[in-house]
Structures are given as C-alpha cells and as structure tokens.
C-alpha cells in the first residue's frame, strides 16, 4: 500500500473502483452498490460524497495518486476526480506510463504483436516487463464488491494469458532448461490448467526428460478424472501421444531471423544469394479479413506439412468441401502460417478461367510456371507446349527451392497430375469440391460447416454492432445460413448494405426457404451462383437425383429411399448417392449402417428450387407425383413388414407384409428382411419422422389409399412407443382420406385406431364414440374381426370405469367372435380383459388360468411383448395375497397402465367365475 493510499477500507475500495474504470463515468448508484452491497445505509449518498472529497485531497497533494491494489501499488495519475452526471470521472494525465494498468495493457499488446511477427526475442522482453508490474493477485487487500470481484478475475486472467504467451515465446527461443523449474512451480500452483502442463511437457521433453513429461500428463489426467470426471482435452492428448512416439516435430528448431527494418538480413544471417536461387517475390495474396475459427483444421494442416510422428512431411494436402465452406480462405491462412518452412516462396494459383471453366492440364501448368518463375509464355507458347513439357519446366524452376504451391479450385485429379509429385522440399496444398482420392501420397482434409459459436463470431466480425445488439437474431441468422462461411459473409454484407435493417428483420427474411437464396445475394457475392457450380458440373443422372432426393421426407434417408424416388435398384441408387457425396452435393451421415444420406440445408433449398422449376415446366407435376407415390409404396411395404414383426396379428386383414406390387409402386421393392432385419422397433425409430412426412405427402398428392394404409402400418409402433402426437396427426389425415374416397372399411379401421389412441389418453368419451362408429362401419362391411376388436375396446373403457359386468359381457362376446374367426391377437386381448375383470372380483385362480391361456396364445402368435406381459402379470398375481387390496396402478396391456382405478369395495363371496 502506498503512503498516499487511504487506510480505511471503504475509501480504498472507492479508489480501486474508479481506477479500474479510469476515464469512464461511474454512476453513483454503482459505487454505492460496490461499497455497501444490497443494503446501503440511509446516509450512503452523503457518505459517498465525503469519501470523494477525501480522495480529491489526496489527488491534489503534489499531483500524486495512490494506485489500485494491482501491483505494484504505487501509481501516479496526477489527474482529477470530477463530478460528471450521473456519478464521478477519474481522469489520468497523458503520461500513461505512470499508471500500471495502461502500461500493462500496452506492453501486453506490443508483446502479442511482436509474437505474431515472429520476433520472439522482443516479444519475450515486452511480456516479461508486463509481468514485472505485478507483485501479487489483482486488487489484493481491498474489500471486493461485485464489480471489483469481476475486475479482479479479469485482470488475473489477463495476467495468466500474458504469462502463457511469454512462456511460448521462450520455448520458441529454446530456453527450455530455464523454463522447466518455473513451469513445475506453476503446474503445482494451477493443478488443472492444461495449457501450463502442456508447456511443461514440451520443456521437459526438450531437456531430455521425456519420462518426466509423461508423468506430468499422468498426474494431470488423474486430477481431472478424480476432481471433474473429464479426460484431458484433445490437444493435450495429442501432445502426450507425440511424446510417447518421440515425434521429431517436437524437437526444437531455431526460429528464422527477423529482417531488419531496411529489409537487409540481420547481422550473422547469410546474405549471399549466390548459394541458391533468389527467393520468389512475395506473391501470396493477403488473407481475407474476418477469418474465424478452424483451429483444429489449421493445426492438422500444419502437422501434415511439417511432418507427423515418425513420418516425413507430406508434400500434398488436399482440402475439399462443398461450395462456400471456406476452402480457399483456410488454404490461404495455412500458407501464410508456413512461411518459415517455405522460405523461397508461397504461391496461389486459381485453376479456373474467367468464365469459371476448369483449366486444362497444360493451362494449369502454364499458370503455375508464370507465377513461379516470372516466365511469361504467351498463348502461343502455352498452346504449342504440352502439359508434360510445361510441368518439367515447373520442376526445373522449383529445383533446390522450398516453395509452397496453393492450387485453388481443382476440378479433377487429371488437371494437376502432370505437376505431381512436387520437388523435394516443396509442397502442394490443393482445394476443390471433390475429394482428390486418386492422388497417391496425398493427405486429405474435408471441411464442413463451422461450429455455431464460430458462425456467430464470424457474423459479429463482419457486421459489427447490429449483430452484437441482438444475439438471438445472430444465432438464428447463423442457423438459417447453415453455418456456411460464404452464406454468413453474404448475410453480413446484406446487413451492412442496409443500415435501416435490423438483424431480426434479416432473420425474418431468411426464414422463408423459397426466397432465402435470393436474400443471400449482395454485390458480386451470390450464394446461389456458387452452389450452382457443383450442380452444373454434374451429369444428367446426378442432376435428376439431386432434384428428386429432396422429396425424401426426413432430414436423412437410407439407400432404399433413394431407390424408390429414383425408380432404380438399391445398388444403382446407392452409387448415385455416393456420386453426389463426392461432388459435395449430398452428405453421408456419420455412423449409419447401412449408410444414410442428407442435404446441407442450403443445398436442399437449391435442390427444391430446381425441382419446383422443373415441375412448373411440366404443368401437371407428373414426375413429382409419381416419385412420391413410389416412395409411399416403399414405406408401406417396409412398414408392414416391420409391423408384422413388432406386433404380430395386429393387422388382421390378411395382407402379405411388405411384398404387394401395385400400380405406382417402385420397379424394385425394397426387401423387408434385408432392410428391417430383426430390429423392427429400431427401424421404426429411424424412419418414424419420414413415415409421418410420407403420410403428409401422400395426402397432399391426393393418394388417398396410401394415406390410410401408411398411417395404419405405423399404428403398432405408435402404440408401443406412446407416440401420441404422430398417431393423432397421421390418423386425422387418414380419416379425411377415407371419407374423401368413400371407403367404409378404411374409415372403420382408422376410427378403431383413433379409439385406441383416445383410450390411452384417458379420453373415454372420445374413445367410446370412435369405437362405436367403427363397429357400425365394420358391421356394414361384414368384418367380424374388426367388430370384435371394437367390442374389446369398449370393454377396456368399461373396465377402466370399474363397470365390471358390462365389460365382462363384451370381452366374452368378443372372445367368441375372435375364436370363430381364428383371430389369435383378438383372442389374446379378450382373454387378458377377462382375467383383469376376474382379478378385480377377487377370483385369482380363474384369472390365473385365463392369463395362462393368454400367454400360450401370445406365444403361438409370436408376439413377444404380449407373452412377456402375461408372464409379468402372472408373477405379480402369484406374489400378491388374495386379501391384499388391489393395486391403484394396474398394467392392463403391454406397457400400458390403468392408474387410479378404485379398488374393489369387498372381496366377493364364492360365485360363479366369469366364463371365458
């Protein structure tokens, strides 16, 4: 504490608060909150004025001011403490060096700049000076309110940031021995800070203490797992692996000398250029402003070009990804970061002509030669020389030189094959939409969209305040742009070009998929044109597939979906889908077995736009309707197959599961056994979203029969998983379709299913109305099984209302009808209902016999859910005393519970059991 620093706690806290916000007006109410918290005294305002007066006297004494508790404590603003509405303003003199915080900030900024310019020695000096200003934790010895606590945390974190950057600079300078001791102490002080442990591992490894470096990792991992339950981050895990493998790239390499201001080499640097060809002039374009994120991808690119564990550097890095994903920007940033590895030059060559057409191999080689050697062959030379001759001249120009070639927008491997492989010491980074898989010895980096937080950061960088002011709108814009860098830049440009437009208004315009691509166009930035390039370079079959696959009803889809839409076999459809994936027009979703595919959101918008334009040209939309019909037939075939295995006997109408062939069905129906296999529930879970959407599509297309058949085929799944909302929506559409078509049998089946849904939702009146109407319809079409099942549904309602007599009569009549019609599923349900009635009446032995019959029938049916349910029920009944009151929650169907039912008022006297 300085001799001039106030000794009382509150004036010291006041001074510290003003100093950490020096140059700003601090409201009086903020100062009161800081000094007294949420319960200030009534005289707080007057007391604050007294403290301010005391501080002004201190400031006036010989122009010196005590510093904040940020060390060193003494500082000399020599300014004035002024009253400025709505509070007070502490001014500093022009000599900011007399106050610690501005000095620290300036040294921190200058040190970071020197580091970025690779002047590690100067950076280390500056950062050391910044750290020398500290003598302890920020604001120590001062009572902390909320604001001072936040300021202390921020300052301490800044100190750690500077400390870590200084350590990295010293590591770059080879000061590993000196750093080892310091880092051991820091790691002990900060046992969970991974960056410090990583620096310590590097320092130990480079001083020949690799085993100690591994022990450091082991201790950190143990601490993280024990205290936080997490593993070390991927960066530290990779460092651990590199230490284990004794990665040569971990070895220290002296940094290249920094040129003097006059451009001449520093003293002691070889300046005689006669030993090797003159370096290529710096022709690498400047980086595009606002580059954000991609840290892992850049780190991977650097590892590849520098050489990974136990491997020589790779000389070809192929960066691929869809249009607008930022391939060129990443390659350019990577090239800028590799200057010390390629001192003789880094070049970027665009391999497309003025109209966007790919250069021929000879034109590509000529373009590289022009940029590389200063040779300027005219059109005649390029026309007369073949690609092989020009490539030989390129290799001659690269001889004994270390050059990085960035070949941008490569269309195919044959375009650059004459230039490969690059000469010793040189490397090629190529970018293109397609993965150049046929290039020998190439490493591949496939770019996807940026992360949501990086997308918002990119918007903030490019668009400024209006995005900052509305973070919710920024997040929505990022999502609607599919987190695609080009789309984000266009959105930011559109906002900048319209000062009167808010971020929320832009988000609203982007919500409409029909106009989204039109909104994402500003000046020469046109997202649609960029996305169209890949489509236009595809063949007719791929273009047709790109358009039709947008009819796939879910976000991702399987190969059989593509086969139905494209009206081809599964193998041919999968090959077409894979060709679209290679062209970056479609995505292969990770983890799918068999593979599943999907569109990036903006490519889907483009594909829908193209399909609808084609449909408009057809007038009647026949192709689209036929594709939807094929898809619905495929869904129906597979859903019936899966339903027949998930709920055997549920569908009593005698249709073969999944093998019917009708007009409009695909030429090759998907095989249920190979697609669904032994996992019908898993298949339904994967395809439920698509199945519901297929019902919507069929209804919109007027395919009435397919609407109710698709809805009915999913009923067993909806029942098993309590998917009530999907059940309701699909069957509302199905009922509408049945009524429009005038199909009484379909209406009966749909109403029967809606009755089951209403019963599950405990909507007894709706369930009874549906069952009653359905039974009348079944009677009209003479469907005895359907009628019997409606009786079972009504009996279930009566059982839930504890009307046991009427329930038993209906169960008994339904059992007789089902037995006569050989309906095992209905018989199981009716027997189960009778058993539950007898349990309510206390007739356990009779109920147990009926449950046993029910179980045997379920086993004959092959319905595992019903069989397991009856076993559970038998076990519960056997374990329950006859004199124990009935349970308030009873499982009345597999996975369905009757909750809150009244227990029987008495155990009845011996009476005839209800007959089965």
C-alpha angles and dihedrals in degrees: 000000000000119000087244094051112108111255097212116090100231097050089047090052090048092051092047092050092052093045096052087052096039114163092024130100106245111203116237092234090056091053091048091050090049094050101039107016121213096337108054119175120254089252093053095116093049092045091050090054089052091052091049090052091052091051091050089057090052091049092049094053106100091325096281128129129194112242128235119270089268101114135287087045100208118083132157115215090159088193136118135270103225133189109238122167124286092017142330137319125207111204127201126210121248090261096086090170088077091067122065103218098056089043090052093048092048094048090046092053094045091047092051091049092051090049092051088051087054092243091136096167094057091041090055092051094049094046091048089055091050091052092046088068089069125082100166144338118330116273093359115174094026124107108250125222122182095281097045090047090054091047092050092051091049094048093047090050090050089052091053090048091053091044092053093047091050089051091051090049090051090048088053088053093052098248092142098135093054092044097051095074094042092049093048089057092045092049089052090049093047104032095173101041104112098193093059091049090050092053089047091052091052093048092048093046092051092050092055096261099117093145090055089051090055091049090053089056092047093052092047092048091050091050093048094048095044098044104029105016093234136114123237115277122269093257094057091042090055091049089052090052091049091052090050091052094041090236109208090217088069090065115104118259120190112248118247114261116263113241118248117250091261090058095249119125117265118261110283093027116118106256100173106107093185090087092069139004117289112269116263112261112259100268098153108121118243117265117264110256119250099035106168135188125335091128096147093046092050091047090051091050091051092049091051095049095042095045129263130236111319092345136107118246114279112242099202124051115180115200114194137173143126123297114287096019094117103256095146093045092051093047090050093049091048090051091051090052093052098061097119091051093052105035094163096065149301118227134188118205123183110217096204128084129233094279092047094258116143116255117244117247090260092049090048092052091047091051091052091048092051093051094041108047107017088247108142108197110186125228090273092057093047091048094049097044120072124223094259093055093047091047089053089054089050091053090048090053089050095049112129091358132112106221133160115216117199108198106193127205099005109189100195141353094254090060092069103020093104089060093056138138101027118229122269111288095018129093141194128223111191129186129201143139094249122064106248091224095158094065111106116229096010124138115216131220115185114197123212130181118302121259117272093251091049090049091054090046090052090052091048091050094048102037104031128194102007091059091044091054094057111039093169091057090045091054091048093049089050091051094047089050088057089238087281111152096220092050090048092051091049090049090051090048091050090053093047092049091055109051090177093058122090127216089246091055091051090050090052091053091049094053093076105082091198092066102024097103090048090054090050094068124096126160109316091343107099118163094190092056091050094049092045093060094075092046093050092051092053122093124255094262092050091047091052091048091048090056100041097045089068085076088069100117100219134058089254130021141191130243093262089060090055090047092054095047094045093041094230140110122285095252094050091045092051091050091052090049091050091050089054089049091052089049089052090240094113135029128229106219113230121249098019117142106208092025121261126205137205145167129254103245095249094045088052089053089052093047093049089049091053093045093049090049089054091047090052090054090052091052094201095053090224097155094053093046092049091049091051090048092051091049093050091050090051091050090047094051094050095040091053090049091050092043091052089059099038096047109013112202095012090114104055099176095099101242117151107248110254104335103092116124116204137161110289094025119127118274088242116033115211112255109246094206093057097039102038098025116167094329108078094154092051090049091052091048091052094045104032095101091049093045092054090047090049088057089053092048093049091050092049090050093049094244091147100172092049090051096061095035092053092047092049093048090060097047094096090054093046089051095047094049100034090238091166100161093052090044091052096047098046094046094047087057090043092052090050090050093049092049092047090050093044091231108156095186091053091047090051093051093047094047090048089054092046088052090056090050093050090048091053089051090051091243095141098173093052092044092051092049092051094046093048094050091044092052091052090051092048090050090052091054091039095241102156095180093052090048091049092051091052088055089053089051092052090046090053089055092049091049090054088053090050091243091141101169097055089041092053093050092053093045089051094049091046091050091053092050093046092048091051091048093043091239103160095180092053090045091053092051093047094048090049091052092050090049091053091050091051090049089054089052092049096249097135098163093053091045091050091052092050091047089052090052089047092051093049091049091049090051091051088049091051093233105145094184093057092042093051091045093054091048090052091048093048090051093050092048092048091051095048122086115237089231094052114103115257116266119262090224118048127180102230099173133012104300094351122113132196103216126195098011113160114253118237112277092226142000103256122237118251107300135156111288118243107266121241 
